[in-house]
């Protein structure tokens, strides 16, 4: 019997394959197999059929899905992520392998003893409870990850959690600030409408495997509400306005006239009215948003004391219930290739601004600079960077290729001058409240002033040359980062690289521990300088293969860090003490890295428009004496890097590390340089 309808099972899905008589397409762990329809299901038995394995999602089957409208809300109802057996993913072994290059023999033996004891005595009990949770939870990791990593964090969101995204940096569509933000806001609401209608197709991993789109549900109409012990995410089904900040004043701008979405030219008019408004801020209003940049406990207390009644409550609700937040800045920022620090200044403006001109609790803040450049500051708890990147690609592509501008740089069309002007929000800020605002501002300013951000475009090559080295671009960059870090600090460190687990339902991220024995062996050989080029190439390939294998394990749910994290949470619920878990979860990530995805939406042909490049985005340092590095392999011939550290650390210097990255990339490329006659 051939199944004709889409059927969802607990551990996977069975989809009809009309092109293959008497077969169905079974998915498990994102491996696709055609199995006999009247025989045992490879999912139900949890053993993959070996006779008809298909390593890819066949293009004609993709066509069947699209033709029959199976673009479901959560990305084709992805496979549930199961809890690996303690021995299947070699939990203790993988961990020990990851820390071996960082520990001397005595310290390694101590950790080995703790790990083996944990896996033998404590882990089996914790594992049973975690498996039990996985039976009823949509994803056994994501709810705990959101709560304990993000919402229960009491330190400031600014720098520590929020991240930023940059505009196209090599072109400029208009210099008119109000026009640019008018087009951008209109494009964002167009995207929201597509999202509400479930018209956005899921992103395909490797162009073949659909990834879960669940995180997109809270992109708009969402605010992180502070609490004394934990924050909560407030998400509304609908919001018809945006909140706007300009020169210390808050405004409410309606997005609709009746049921009609305002056109870009009408939105430009509304934003221009705000820019032209000469009224001064009300007492205490200018730095009000600093409350969202300071400590969470202090903000929760102030919110309850000063904003739970009267006009303050009404005004605050207008911000928190907005579709998103818009900041109209008076400064101008852009990328000037002749000014090495211009990209870093632009990044710092997006990351923290002046500490009170962003509402850091909103799902995202659209930032508009005076010269027409844009950017985003994004709260992290509701979603990860690829999600907001998907929106941002749509906005930049729609703005440039679909909406456009007049010859004078204004939005296309004629404005409706009868529109009701933007509404000023009114506050009654007491002296005590002003003191709380000032205290939060001082905390935030000290944090912002301590951030060193060095952003640069790497021009010598991009993924085109890397592919000639017969390695993955990500592995190439990660190994280069290890070489650069060793040259910078003279030692190796625990390294975090974020990998997506969105091939599973409601999946978020997993950690790739990219400082491996193989990568450190290559780095030491490079630094020593006495090895033959052929030997160095072999060491590099081993390191690259190891990294790619670890990345595959992480993407397919076989990583160890989220598993260890969840076991730790279970131990806390049960009151079980585990020295091993306590030590593992307390280890600092001195080098935290992330690759920024691009071209998730094919809004234009990058070969035809090579200068339509965004510079990606970045985040603050995770450790006080460490580095944060985000990078975007922007095309065949260039890459962008965002390196952050703290001025207060004597061990780090973002610009110095950036220069080491440049040199490491070039040195590795030189090992594989193709002679010009063969190029």
LOTI-87517 format. One record per residue (C-alpha): x, y, z. Coordinates in pm, whole numbers, plus 50000, padded with zeros to 5 digits. Example, Ala and Ser with C-alpha at 12.3 -4.5 7.8 and 13.67 -1.06 7.14 Angstrom:
// residues 2
<node <51230,49550,50780>>
<node <51367,49894,50714>>
***
This chain:
// residues 679
<node <50000,50000,50000>>
<node <50138,50342,49902>>
<node <50075,50634,50138>>
<node <49903,50922,49960>>
<node <49905,51183,50235>>
<node <50170,51352,50444>>
<node <50200,51162,50771>>
<node <50406,51287,51063>>
<node <50561,51036,51301>>
<node <50733,51104,51632>>
<node <51081,51032,51501>>
<node <51044,51146,51143>>
<node <50813,51181,50849>>
<node <50682,50962,50569>>
<node <50617,51139,50242>>
<node <50465,50996,49923>>
<node <50696,50941,49629>>
<node <50470,50896,49330>>
<node <50768,50860,49101>>
<node <50870,50545,49284>>
<node <50594,50279,49277>>
<node <50538,50092,49600>>
<node <50783,50312,49790>>
<node <50768,50600,50033>>
<node <51038,50853,50118>>
<node <51138,50818,50483>>
<node <51340,51081,50669>>
<node <51534,51022,50985>>
<node <51821,51242,51106>>
<node <51789,51424,50774>>
<node <51902,51112,50584>>
<node <51658,51023,50309>>
<node <51578,50666,50211>>
<node <51324,50509,49978>>
<node <51181,50206,50158>>
<node <50922,49945,50055>>
<node <50578,50080,50141>>
<node <50454,49739,50253>>
<node <50770,49659,50450>>
<node <50909,49778,50784>>
<node <50955,50154,50810>>
<node <51316,50258,50852>>
<node <51202,50519,51103>>
<node <50984,50296,51315>>
<node <51266,50047,51351>>
<node <51522,50329,51382>>
<node <51747,50141,51140>>
<node <51804,50306,50805>>
<node <51728,50095,50500>>
<node <52057,50026,50325>>
<node <51923,49912,49991>>
<node <51771,50239,49867>>
<node <51969,50512,50047>>
<node <51951,50856,49889>>
<node <52208,51097,50036>>
<node <52027,51403,49900>>
<node <51674,51532,49870>>
<node <51600,51467,49502>>
<node <51517,51783,49298>>
<node <51206,51625,49144>>
<node <51077,51550,49493>>
<node <51141,51912,49595>>
<node <50929,52003,49294>>
<node <50653,51773,49415>>
<node <50656,51939,49756>>
<node <50639,52288,49607>>
<node <50370,52197,49354>>
<node <50149,52046,49622>>
<node <50192,52332,49865>>
<node <50370,52143,50141>>
<node <50555,52451,50266>>
<node <50431,52410,50620>>
<node <50463,52664,50896>>
<node <50752,52492,51067>>
<node <50952,52411,50759>>
<node <50788,52092,50633>>
<node <50725,51974,50991>>
<node <51081,51874,51063>>
<node <51206,51561,51232>>
<node <51214,51569,51612>>
<node <51562,51579,51762>>
<node <51610,51273,51978>>
<node <51841,51235,52277>>
<node <52146,51036,52178>>
<node <52234,50736,52390>>
<node <52533,50816,52609>>
<node <52746,50570,52416>>
<node <52613,50646,52067>>
<node <52763,50994,52058>>
<node <53050,50898,52292>>
<node <52966,51188,52519>>
<node <53264,51162,52755>>
<node <53502,51065,52477>>
<node <53407,51357,52254>>
<node <53446,51598,52544>>
<node <53787,51463,52645>>
<node <53902,51473,52284>>
<node <53801,51840,52263>>
<node <53999,51947,52571>>
<node <54307,51728,52517>>
<node <54506,51997,52333>>
<node <54427,52248,52611>>
<node <54536,52044,52916>>
<node <54865,51905,53041>>
<node <54885,51534,53126>>
<node <54804,51578,53493>>
<node <54503,51802,53434>>
<node <54381,51579,53152>>
<node <54399,51271,53377>>
<node <54194,51454,53640>>
<node <53925,51547,53388>>
<node <53929,51198,53240>>
<node <53862,51052,53586>>
<node <53572,51295,53642>>
<node <53427,51225,53297>>
<node <53442,50846,53326>>
<node <53292,50856,53673>>
<node <53012,51083,53552>>
<node <52929,50867,53251>>
<node <52928,50551,53461>>
<node <52750,50663,53779>>
<node <52553,50987,53738>>
<node <52476,51026,53368>>
<node <52251,50716,53328>>
<node <52003,50848,53586>>
<node <51998,51198,53439>>
<node <51966,51053,53089>>
<node <51644,50869,53177>>
<node <51474,51193,53280>>
<node <51602,51372,52970>>
<node <51469,51097,52742>>
<node <51136,51120,52923>>
<node <51126,51493,52855>>
<node <51208,51437,52488>>
<node <50893,51225,52449>>
<node <50659,51517,52517>>
<node <50873,51820,52430>>
<node <50880,51937,52070>>
<node <51254,51988,52112>>
<node <51426,51866,52427>>
<node <51685,52147,52419>>
<node <51527,52468,52292>>
<node <51291,52563,52575>>
<node <51561,52518,52839>>
<node <51816,52694,52620>>
<node <51587,52994,52581>>
<node <51506,53010,52950>>
<node <51838,52940,53119>>
<node <52086,53082,52869>>
<node <51887,53391,52776>>
<node <51581,53481,52982>>
<node <51731,53408,53324>>
<node <52044,53609,53250>>
<node <52061,53912,53480>>
<node <52342,54104,53311>>
<node <52273,54378,53053>>
<node <52146,54269,52711>>
<node <52346,54539,52539>>
<node <52685,54403,52423>>
<node <52646,54080,52625>>
<node <52356,53930,52430>>
<node <52222,54152,52151>>
<node <52395,54148,51813>>
<node <52390,54370,51504>>
<node <52360,54352,51125>>
<node <52497,54594,50865>>
<node <52358,54746,50547>>
<node <52494,54712,50195>>
<node <52833,54878,50236>>
<node <52960,54924,49880>>
<node <52653,55097,49737>>
<node <52407,55361,49859>>
<node <52051,55383,49727>>
<node <51966,55727,49865>>
<node <52096,55992,50102>>
<node <51744,56082,50219>>
<node <51707,55937,50568>>
<node <51327,55939,50582>>
<node <51298,55782,50238>>
<node <51532,55496,50317>>
<node <51359,55410,50642>>
<node <51020,55445,50468>>
<node <51113,55180,50212>>
<node <51268,54956,50479>>
<node <50966,54968,50712>>
<node <50729,54899,50423>>
<node <50942,54600,50314>>
<node <50943,54466,50670>>
<node <50565,54475,50693>>
<node <50542,54308,50352>>
<node <50762,54033,50494>>
<node <50542,54008,50804>>
<node <50235,53972,50585>>
<node <50401,53689,50392>>
<node <50494,53529,50722>>
<node <50137,53552,50853>>
<node <50007,53398,50531>>
<node <50267,53121,50548>>
<node <50404,53217,50207>>
<node <50771,53212,50304>>
<node <50938,52893,50193>>
<node <51178,52727,50437>>
<node <51548,52775,50380>>
<node <51712,52469,50228>>
<node <52032,52338,50383>>
<node <52273,52270,50096>>
<node <51980,52359,49870>>
<node <51819,52024,49949>>
<node <51701,51981,50310>>
<node <51429,52217,50444>>
<node <51510,52376,50779>>
<node <51265,52454,51057>>
<node <51111,52802,51038>>
<node <50964,52806,51388>>
<node <51186,53089,51513>>
<node <51034,53326,51257>>
<node <50701,53324,51442>>
<node <50823,53574,51704>>
<node <51013,53803,51471>>
<node <50755,54082,51491>>
<node <50530,54216,51770>>
<node <50766,54075,52033>>
<node <50929,54229,52339>>
<node <51140,54088,52618>>
<node <50975,54194,52945>>
<node <51215,54224,53242>>
<node <51157,54031,53562>>
<node <51345,54012,53891>>
<node <51435,53645,53850>>
<node <51361,53579,53485>>
<node <51240,53773,53184>>
<node <50949,53665,52965>>
<node <50889,53708,52594>>
<node <50565,53891,52514>>
<node <50445,53810,52163>>
<node <50129,53959,52010>>
<node <49943,53818,51714>>
<node <49911,54164,51559>>
<node <50053,54515,51589>>
<node <49959,54806,51364>>
<node <50226,55057,51461>>
<node <50599,55106,51519>>
<node <50766,55299,51802>>
<node <51020,55561,51695>>
<node <51300,55741,51880>>
<node <51452,56068,51761>>
<node <51648,56331,51954>>
<node <51536,56205,52294>>
<node <51166,56180,52204>>
<node <50941,55879,52151>>
<node <50670,55861,51884>>
<node <50403,55618,51772>>
<node <50364,55579,51394>>
<node <50066,55394,51250>>
<node <50147,55154,50966>>
<node <49794,55134,50827>>
<node <49523,55372,50715>>
<node <49214,55169,50784>>
<node <49298,54825,50647>>
<node <49549,54955,50390>>
<node <49922,54931,50452>>
<node <50083,55271,50411>>
<node <50290,55306,50097>>
<node <50663,55385,50125>>
<node <50605,55749,50027>>
<node <50346,55787,50304>>
<node <50584,55632,50557>>
<node <50858,55866,50438>>
<node <50624,56158,50508>>
<node <50558,56036,50861>>
<node <50926,55987,50941>>
<node <51012,56325,50789>>
<node <50752,56486,51015>>
<node <50936,56337,51314>>
<node <51273,56459,51184>>
<node <51128,56810,51138>>
<node <50955,56818,51478>>
<node <51132,57087,51689>>
<node <50977,56993,52025>>
<node <51224,56911,52306>>
<node <51228,56589,52512>>
<node <51015,56582,52825>>
<node <51201,56576,53158>>
<node <51367,56236,53197>>
<node <51259,56116,52852>>
<node <51588,56145,52663>>
<node <51776,55863,52838>>
<node <51475,55652,52925>>
<node <51581,55360,52703>>
<node <51900,55324,52909>>
<node <51684,55117,53144>>
<node <51681,54844,52876>>
<node <52062,54866,52850>>
<node <52141,54818,53219>>
<node <52092,54531,53463>>
<node <51773,54331,53428>>
<node <51683,54332,53798>>
<node <51712,54710,53816>>
<node <51497,54750,53504>>
<node <51234,54510,53642>>
<node <51215,54704,53968>>
<node <51190,55040,53791>>
<node <50926,54907,53553>>
<node <50709,54786,53839>>
<node <50757,55101,54045>>
<node <50731,55376,53784>>
<node <50566,55229,53473>>
<node <50276,55019,53601>>
<node <50013,55294,53603>>
<node <49905,55621,53441>>
<node <50052,55782,53134>>
<node <50386,55599,53183>>
<node <50212,55263,53150>>
<node <50028,55378,52838>>
<node <50344,55510,52675>>
<node <50548,55201,52766>>
<node <50280,54973,52624>>
<node <50295,55167,52297>>
<node <50664,55072,52272>>
<node <50636,54716,52396>>
<node <50333,54639,52178>>
<node <50489,54788,51863>>
<node <50573,54571,51562>>
<node <50934,54676,51614>>
<node <51139,54977,51718>>
<node <51287,55243,51488>>
<node <51579,55468,51586>>
<node <51635,55782,51376>>
<node <51994,55879,51453>>
<node <52155,56218,51403>>
<node <52496,56066,51326>>
<node <52618,55937,50991>>
<node <52808,55611,50941>>
<node <52928,55419,50640>>
<node <53213,55201,50517>>
<node <53501,55398,50371>>
<node <53771,55163,50235>>
<node <54025,55443,50279>>
<node <53942,55475,50651>>
<node <54038,55154,50831>>
<node <53829,55235,51139>>
<node <53508,55341,50961>>
<node <53354,54993,50964>>
<node <53433,54953,51335>>
<node <53268,55285,51422>>
<node <52964,55180,51221>>
<node <52955,54848,51408>>
<node <52979,55010,51752>>
<node <52695,55247,51662>>
<node <52480,54943,51583>>
<node <52595,54733,51880>>
<node <52527,54989,52152>>
<node <52477,55340,52009>>
<node <52493,55598,52288>>
<node <52331,55344,52527>>
<node <51989,55513,52524>>
<node <51888,55545,52158>>
<node <51801,55175,52112>>
<node <51523,54981,52284>>
<node <51725,54668,52354>>
<node <51420,54468,52471>>
<node <51245,54475,52132>>
<node <51289,54175,51902>>
<node <51486,54413,51680>>
<node <51555,54782,51639>>
<node <51581,54926,51287>>
<node <51853,55191,51299>>
<node <51854,55472,51045>>
<node <52150,55707,51014>>
<node <52136,56061,50883>>
<node <52309,55972,50555>>
<node <52052,55704,50467>>
<node <52249,55401,50589>>
<node <52064,55138,50791>>
<node <52137,54861,51039>>
<node <51978,54633,51297>>
<node <52023,54565,51667>>
<node <51862,54233,51757>>
<node <51760,54077,52087>>
<node <51890,53720,52101>>
<node <51646,53512,52307>>
<node <51369,53476,52047>>
<node <51588,53361,51757>>
<node <51938,53322,51619>>
<node <52118,53534,51361>>
<node <52018,53343,51042>>
<node <51652,53420,51117>>
<node <51692,53797,51130>>
<node <51935,53762,50839>>
<node <51655,53614,50630>>
<node <51439,53920,50698>>
<node <51730,54156,50635>>
<node <51810,54003,50296>>
<node <51445,54044,50197>>
<node <51441,54408,50313>>
<node <51763,54508,50135>>
<node <51666,54324,49816>>
<node <51311,54464,49813>>
<node <51435,54816,49885>>
<node <51690,54804,49603>>
<node <51526,54599,49330>>
<node <51150,54633,49383>>
<node <51060,54958,49560>>
<node <51335,55190,49441>>
<node <51361,55569,49458>>
<node <51289,55873,49249>>
<node <51566,56073,49082>>
<node <51575,56302,49386>>
<node <51619,56011,49627>>
<node <51265,56003,49763>>
<node <51030,55707,49773>>
<node <50829,55650,49459>>
<node <50482,55808,49439>>
<node <50302,56100,49600>>
<node <50241,56130,49975>>
<node <49900,56153,50135>>
<node <49926,56483,50320>>
<node <49599,56413,50507>>
<node <49755,56135,50714>>
<node <49730,56183,51090>>
<node <50077,56294,51211>>
<node <50287,56066,51435>>
<node <50179,56066,51797>>
<node <50416,56184,52070>>
<node <50432,55954,52370>>
<node <50389,56134,52701>>
<node <50569,56054,53024>>
<node <50569,56159,53385>>
<node <50923,56078,53495>>
<node <50976,56140,53867>>
<node <51309,56233,54024>>
<node <51348,55883,54165>>
<node <51286,55734,53822>>
<node <51546,55968,53671>>
<node <51799,55840,53923>>
<node <51724,55483,53820>>
<node <51763,55580,53453>>
<node <52095,55751,53523>>
<node <52226,55451,53718>>
<node <52141,55217,53432>>
<node <52298,55459,53187>>
<node <52626,55465,53381>>
<node <52637,55084,53389>>
<node <52566,55067,53016>>
<node <52814,55341,52927>>
<node <53095,55168,53118>>
<node <53015,54847,52931>>
<node <53000,55018,52592>>
<node <53318,55217,52646>>
<node <53503,54894,52726>>
<node <53418,54732,52392>>
<node <53687,54736,52127>>
<node <53545,54649,51786>>
<node <53763,54603,51481>>
<node <53581,54530,51154>>
<node <53754,54484,50821>>
<node <53708,54361,50468>>
<node <53955,54092,50363>>
<node <54026,54160,49996>>
<node <54297,53914,49879>>
<node <54054,53627,49821>>
<node <53721,53468,49913>>
<node <53566,53127,49876>>
<node <53682,53100,49514>>
<node <54045,53041,49608>>
<node <53951,52840,49918>>
<node <53764,52590,49702>>
<node <54083,52537,49502>>
<node <54241,52421,49828>>
<node <53979,52143,49828>>
<node <53840,52228,50168>>
<node <53526,52388,50304>>
<node <53546,52768,50341>>
<node <53427,52745,50703>>
<node <53696,52492,50799>>
<node <53956,52710,50625>>
<node <53858,53018,50826>>
<node <53827,52829,51156>>
<node <54177,52680,51123>>
<node <54308,53025,51031>>
<node <54148,53160,51350>>
<node <54336,52896,51552>>
<node <54663,52999,51390>>
<node <54588,53367,51446>>
<node <54495,53311,51812>>
<node <54813,53116,51883>>
<node <55021,53393,51728>>
<node <54824,53651,51925>>
<node <54834,53490,52271>>
<node <55093,53213,52240>>
<node <54842,52949,52350>>
<node <54531,52763,52245>>
<node <54189,52811,52402>>
<node <53843,52660,52417>>
<node <53675,52775,52095>>
<node <53303,52804,52026>>
<node <53156,52796,51678>>
<node <52779,52811,51641>>
<node <52617,52549,51419>>
<node <52247,52534,51334>>
<node <52028,52239,51432>>
<node <51729,52363,51235>>
<node <51703,52038,51040>>
<node <51506,51934,51349>>
<node <51179,52078,51475>>
<node <51236,52397,51675>>
<node <51611,52340,51661>>
<node <51841,52631,51740>>
<node <52217,52582,51773>>
<node <52488,52338,51872>>
<node <52853,52404,51950>>
<node <53139,52301,51726>>
<node <53453,52284,51942>>
<node <53690,52392,51669>>
<node <54013,52382,51869>>
<node <54105,52020,51800>>
<node <54418,51807,51830>>
<node <54440,51811,51451>>
<node <54414,52190,51420>>
<node <54666,52248,51700>>
<node <54911,52006,51534>>
<node <54885,52208,51213>>
<node <54927,52539,51395>>
<node <55234,52419,51585>>
<node <55390,52296,51262>>
<node <55321,52630,51092>>
<node <55469,52827,51381>>
<node <55775,52603,51401>>
<node <55852,52678,51036>>
<node <56069,52372,50966>>
<node <55811,52145,50803>>
<node <55790,52084,50431>>
<node <55498,52236,50245>>
<node <55363,51891,50160>>
<node <55362,51794,50530>>
<node <55182,52116,50620>>
<node <54923,52051,50352>>
<node <54859,51702,50491>>
<node <54826,51837,50847>>
<node <54587,52104,50723>>
<node <54371,51851,50540>>
<node <54348,51634,50851>>
<node <54243,51937,51056>>
<node <53991,52038,50791>>
<node <53839,51691,50767>>
<node <53808,51675,51146>>
<node <53636,52013,51154>>
<node <53393,51924,50877>>
<node <53304,51597,51051>>
<node <53242,51780,51380>>
<node <53022,52032,51200>>
<node <52817,51751,51045>>
<node <52775,51587,51385>>
<node <52658,51916,51536>>
<node <52407,51984,51257>>
<node <52259,51634,51285>>
<node <52208,51651,51661>>
<node <52513,51443,51755>>
<node <52705,51724,51924>>
<node <52780,51711,52295>>
<node <52736,52061,52437>>
<node <52356,52087,52428>>
<node <52333,51730,52557>>
<node <52565,51818,52848>>
<node <52373,52139,52910>>
<node <52042,51953,52939>>
<node <52191,51689,53167>>
<node <52314,51973,53386>>
<node <51963,52123,53403>>
<node <51820,51783,53497>>
<node <52083,51750,53771>>
<node <51976,52084,53915>>
<node <51609,51982,53913>>
<node <51695,51657,54092>>
<node <51943,51813,54332>>
<node <52219,51585,54205>>
<node <52574,51717,54242>>
<node <52808,51650,53950>>
<node <53162,51797,53973>>
<node <53214,51707,53607>>
<node <52908,51895,53478>>
<node <52976,52193,53706>>
<node <53327,52224,53569>>
<node <53229,52174,53205>>
<node <52950,52434,53217>>
<node <53179,52688,53389>>
<node <53457,52669,53128>>
<node <53499,53006,52951>>
<node <53481,53032,52573>>
<node <53782,53256,52520>>
<node <53725,53252,52145>>
<node <53361,53268,52039>>
<node <53299,53255,51664>>
<node <53012,53247,51418>>
<node <52979,53247,51041>>
<node <52711,53479,50904>>
<node <52488,53319,50638>>
<node <52408,53501,50317>>
<node <52196,53456,50006>>
<node <51929,53266,50201>>
<node <51685,53436,49963>>
<node <51780,53471,49599>>
<node <51658,53830,49564>>
<node <51918,53904,49296>>
<node <52209,53747,49112>>
<node <52531,53827,49305>>
<node <52736,53768,48991>>
<node <52540,54039,48811>>
<node <52549,54275,49112>>
<node <52884,54202,49282>>
<node <52885,54528,49480>>
<node <52554,54456,49651>>
<node <52730,54318,49955>>
<node <52627,54343,50315>>
<node <52915,54331,50561>>
<node <52737,54086,50789>>
<node <52723,54170,51157>>
<node <52880,54100,51493>>
<node <52852,54067,51869>>
<node <53042,54154,52184>>
<node <53312,53941,52348>>
<node <53180,53647,52551>>
<node <53474,53631,52793>>
<node <53639,53928,52965>>
<node <53982,53824,52835>>
<node <53861,53670,52509>>
<node <53756,53755,52155>>
<node <53428,53748,51969>>
<node <53467,53688,51594>>
<node <53194,53680,51333>>
<node <53275,53649,50967>>
<node <53096,53645,50636>>
<node <53244,53476,50332>>
<node <53085,53736,50111>>
<node <53158,53591,49770>>
<node <53421,53446,49546>>
<node <53672,53722,49616>>
<node <53618,53880,49958>>
<node <53532,53822,50326>>
<node <53426,54046,50616>>
<node <53537,54003,50977>>
<node <53403,54158,51300>>
<node <53642,54118,51595>>
<node <53544,54229,51946>>
<node <53733,54237,52275>>
<node <53754,54448,52591>>
<node <53989,54740,52643>>
<node <54010,54644,53012>>
<node <54187,54317,52930>>
<node <54564,54330,52902>>
<node <54558,54004,52704>>
<node <54347,54115,52410>>
<node <54356,54371,52134>>
<node <54092,54344,51862>>
<node <54293,54520,51592>>
<node <54604,54314,51668>>
<node <54402,53994,51646>>
<node <54241,54114,51323>>
<node <54585,54162,51170>>
<node <54681,53812,51281>>
<node <54369,53679,51109>>
<node <54467,53853,50787>>
<node <54815,53703,50802>>
<node <54693,53354,50893>>
<node <54449,53346,50600>>
<node <54724,53449,50359>>
<node <54979,53205,50501>>
<node <54744,52908,50468>>
<node <54646,53013,50116>>
<node <55014,53025,50023>>
<node <55043,52655,50104>>
<node <54797,52576,49825>>
<node <54876,52854,49581>>
<node <54804,52742,49226>>
<node <55074,52847,48976>>
<node <54959,53130,48751>>
<node <54990,52912,48442>>
<node <54726,52680,48589>>
<node <54494,52952,48723>>
***
